[in-house]
Amino acid sequence: MSRLVFGLPAPALLVSVRSTEEARAAVLGGASVIDVKEPARGPLGCADPGTWLAVRAEVPREIPVTVALGELSDWLGQDPPPASAFEGIAARKVGLAGMSGREWPRLWEEVRRAFGPGPPWVAVAYLDHDRAGSPPPAQIRDLASTLPGCVGLLLDTWEKAAPAARLGLPPGWFSPIRDSGRFVALAGGIRPEQVPALAAIGPDVVAVRGAACAGGDRLGSVSPDRVQELADAVASIAPGASRPSRSPEAVACSGPSAIG
């Protein structure tokens, strides 16, 4: 039986957008989930609340809308948006860049408490945590797997120009998340031709921005044709879908693991 993410069968294609126009393009191309962020503000750049509310109003209700809220450090000592800004939002997330060596579990708890009731949280771990100055992914995974109000783990990259080492992970690396009933999402410069290799991991969500944009430029505009190509690729790794077999060597060449 297929796992469900936001009530949808996995794997789901999540496309990050920065406007209602891009949201319409992503829906037209076949995106399962719409995420709202401002890519000019960083890998998880926080868009203005008015933007994500406009996107929520534009997108059909059966399509979940999530929001990126930047980095945890952006909210330390800052007032969060009002609870009304999250009406109809399925989930929210912040990154942990710059939190290595700090008491990030306590600080993240303080920020979540400041935000108050609302959508559940998705934990974010940067695969290139050395570049991001963030905690090792395994530490974030272990906390996320037991954290009330956290529904999943997103493996992303801080530096979008660098390839992500997603494969070559120990077979049981994702077990704490999956065994706890939470979902696994993969992001970080994923291109359509790389999606088949992700079947070895079996992600519940494949999240993209740059690959969905014209010219592959994450600062460009979302293209329905590129989204459709990605949607077809993600559908090909669904349980029961027919796809070419891949040798262990082919999977391994997608990059060695550098996560802890």
C-alpha positions in Angstrom: 0.0 0.0 0.0 1.3 3.4 -0.9 2.3 5.8 1.9 0.3 9.0 2.1 1.7 12.6 2.3 -0.8 15.3 3.1 -3.4 12.7 2.2 -1.8 12.1 -1.2 -0.2 8.9 -2.4 3.6 9.0 -2.4 5.8 9.9 -4.1 4.5 13.4 -4.5 6.1 16.1 -6.6 6.5 19.4 -4.6 7.3 22.5 -6.7 8.4 25.8 -4.9 6.8 28.9 -6.4 7.2 32.6 -5.7 3.9 34.0 -7.1 0.3 33.1 -8.0 1.4 33.0 -11.7 4.1 30.4 -10.9 1.6 28.4 -8.8 -0.8 28.2 -11.8 2.1 27.0 -14.0 3.1 24.3 -11.4 -0.5 23.1 -11.1 -0.9 23.0 -14.8 2.3 20.9 -15.1 1.0 18.4 -12.6 2.6 19.3 -9.2 1.1 17.4 -6.3 2.2 20.0 -3.6 2.9 23.7 -3.9 5.5 25.2 -1.7 5.9 29.0 -1.4 9.3 30.6 -0.9 11.4 33.5 -2.2 14.5 32.0 -3.8 16.3 35.3 -3.9 16.4 35.2 -0.1 18.2 31.8 0.2 17.6 28.1 -0.2 14.5 28.4 2.1 13.9 32.1 1.5 10.7 33.3 3.3 8.2 34.9 1.1 5.9 37.6 2.4 2.8 36.2 4.1 0.6 38.0 1.6 2.2 36.0 -1.1 1.6 32.6 0.4 -2.0 33.5 1.3 -2.6 34.6 -2.3 -1.1 31.3 -3.6 -3.3 29.4 -1.2 -6.4 31.2 -2.5 -5.3 30.5 -6.1 -4.5 26.8 -5.8 -7.3 24.3 -5.8 -8.1 23.3 -2.2 -7.2 19.6 -2.8 -3.6 20.6 -3.5 -1.6 21.2 -0.3 0.3 24.4 0.1 3.4 24.6 2.3 5.6 27.5 3.2 9.4 28.0 3.7 10.2 30.4 6.6 13.9 30.9 6.0 16.5 30.0 8.6 15.9 29.5 12.3 18.4 32.4 13.0 16.0 34.7 11.1 13.4 34.3 13.8 15.5 34.5 17.0 14.1 37.4 18.9 11.7 38.3 16.1 7.9 38.3 16.1 6.4 35.6 13.9 3.5 36.3 11.4 0.0 36.2 13.0 -1.7 32.8 13.2 -4.1 34.0 10.5 -1.3 34.0 8.0 -1.2 30.2 8.1 -4.9 29.5 7.4 -5.1 26.7 4.9 -1.3 26.0 5.0 -0.4 22.3 5.2 3.1 22.6 6.7 5.9 25.0 7.5 9.7 24.7 7.7 12.9 26.5 8.7 16.5 25.6 8.0 19.2 25.3 10.6 22.1 27.1 8.8 24.5 28.6 11.2 23.3 26.5 14.1 26.2 24.1 14.4 27.7 24.3 17.8 24.7 26.1 19.2 21.8 24.8 21.4 19.7 24.5 18.3 17.1 22.0 19.7 16.3 24.5 22.5 16.3 27.5 20.1 14.1 25.7 17.6 11.7 24.8 20.4 11.5 28.5 21.4 10.7 29.6 17.9 8.1 26.9 17.4 6.5 28.0 20.7 6.6 31.6 19.6 4.8 30.7 16.4 2.1 28.9 18.4 -0.6 26.6 17.1 -0.9 26.2 13.4 0.4 23.9 10.6 2.8 21.1 11.5 6.5 21.5 11.0 8.9 19.8 8.6 12.5 19.4 9.9 15.2 20.4 7.4 18.7 18.9 7.2 21.3 20.3 4.8 23.3 17.5 3.2 26.2 20.0 2.8 26.0 20.9 6.4 29.6 21.9 6.6 28.9 24.7 4.0 25.7 25.7 5.8 27.2 25.6 9.3 24.2 23.4 10.3 24.0 20.4 12.5 24.7 17.0 10.9 21.6 15.5 9.3 21.6 12.5 11.6 21.1 14.7 14.6 18.2 16.5 13.0 16.7 13.2 11.9 16.9 11.7 15.4 15.1 14.7 16.9 12.5 15.0 14.1 11.6 11.3 14.5 10.3 11.9 18.1 9.3 15.6 17.9 5.5 16.3 18.5 4.1 18.5 15.7 6.8 17.4 13.2 5.5 15.5 10.2 8.6 14.9 8.1 12.2 15.4 7.3 13.5 17.3 4.2 17.0 16.6 3.0 18.1 19.7 1.1 21.3 21.5 0.1 22.5 24.9 1.2 24.6 25.4 -1.9 22.4 24.8 -5.0 25.3 24.8 -7.4 26.9 21.9 -5.7 25.7 18.3 -6.3 23.9 16.7 -3.4 25.1 13.4 -2.0 21.8 11.7 -1.4 22.6 8.1 -2.3 25.1 5.7 -0.8 23.3 6.2 2.5 23.2 3.2 4.8 19.9 1.2 4.1 18.5 2.0 7.6 19.4 5.7 7.6 15.8 6.8 7.1 14.3 4.1 9.4 13.8 6.4 12.4 11.7 8.8 10.3 9.7 6.2 8.5 9.2 4.0 11.6 7.7 7.0 13.4 5.2 7.5 10.6 6.8 10.6 9.3 7.7 11.3 5.6 11.0 11.6 3.8 11.4 14.5 1.3 14.4 15.0 -1.0 15.5 18.3 -2.5 18.6 20.0 -3.6 19.1 20.6 -7.3 17.3 17.4 -8.4 16.9 17.2 -12.2 14.5 14.9 -14.1 17.2 12.5 -15.3 18.3 12.0 -11.6 14.9 11.0 -10.4 15.0 7.3 -11.3 18.1 6.9 -9.1 16.0 8.1 -6.2 13.9 5.0 -6.3 16.7 3.4 -4.2 15.7 5.7 -1.4 12.0 5.6 -2.0 11.2 9.3 -1.1 7.7 10.3 -0.2 8.2 13.7 -1.6 10.6 15.0 -4.4 10.9 18.7 -4.0 12.2 21.0 -6.8 12.6 24.7 -7.7 15.4 25.2 -10.3 14.5 22.1 -12.4 11.0 23.4 -12.7 12.1 26.8 -14.0 12.9 27.9 -17.5 16.5 27.3 -18.3 16.9 25.4 -15.0 17.5 28.8 -13.3 15.9 28.8 -9.8 15.6 32.6 -10.1 13.7 32.2 -13.3 10.0 31.4 -13.8 8.3 28.0 -13.3 7.5 26.3 -16.6 4.5 24.0 -17.0 6.4 21.8 -19.5 9.3 21.3 -17.1 7.0 20.6 -14.3 5.3 17.9 -16.4 8.6 16.3 -17.2 9.4 16.2 -13.5 5.9 14.9 -12.6 6.3 12.0 -15.2 9.7 11.2 -13.7 8.4 11.1 -10.2 5.4 8.9 -11.2 7.9 6.5 -12.7 9.4 5.7 -9.3 6.0 5.1 -7.6 5.5 1.6 -6.1 4.4 -0.7 -8.8 5.5 1.5 -11.7 7.6 -0.1 -14.4 11.0 1.3 -14.8 14.4 0.1 -16.1 16.5 -1.7 -13.5 19.6 0.0 -12.2 22.7 -1.8 -11.1 24.3 -1.0 -7.8 27.1 0.7 -9.7 24.7 3.0 -11.4 23.1 4.0 -8.1 26.4 4.5 -6.4 27.7 6.8 -9.0 25.1 9.4 -8.0 27.5 10.5 -5.3 29.0 9.3 -2.1 27.4 10.1 1.2 28.9 13.0 3.2 26.3 13.2 5.9 26.5 12.4 9.5 
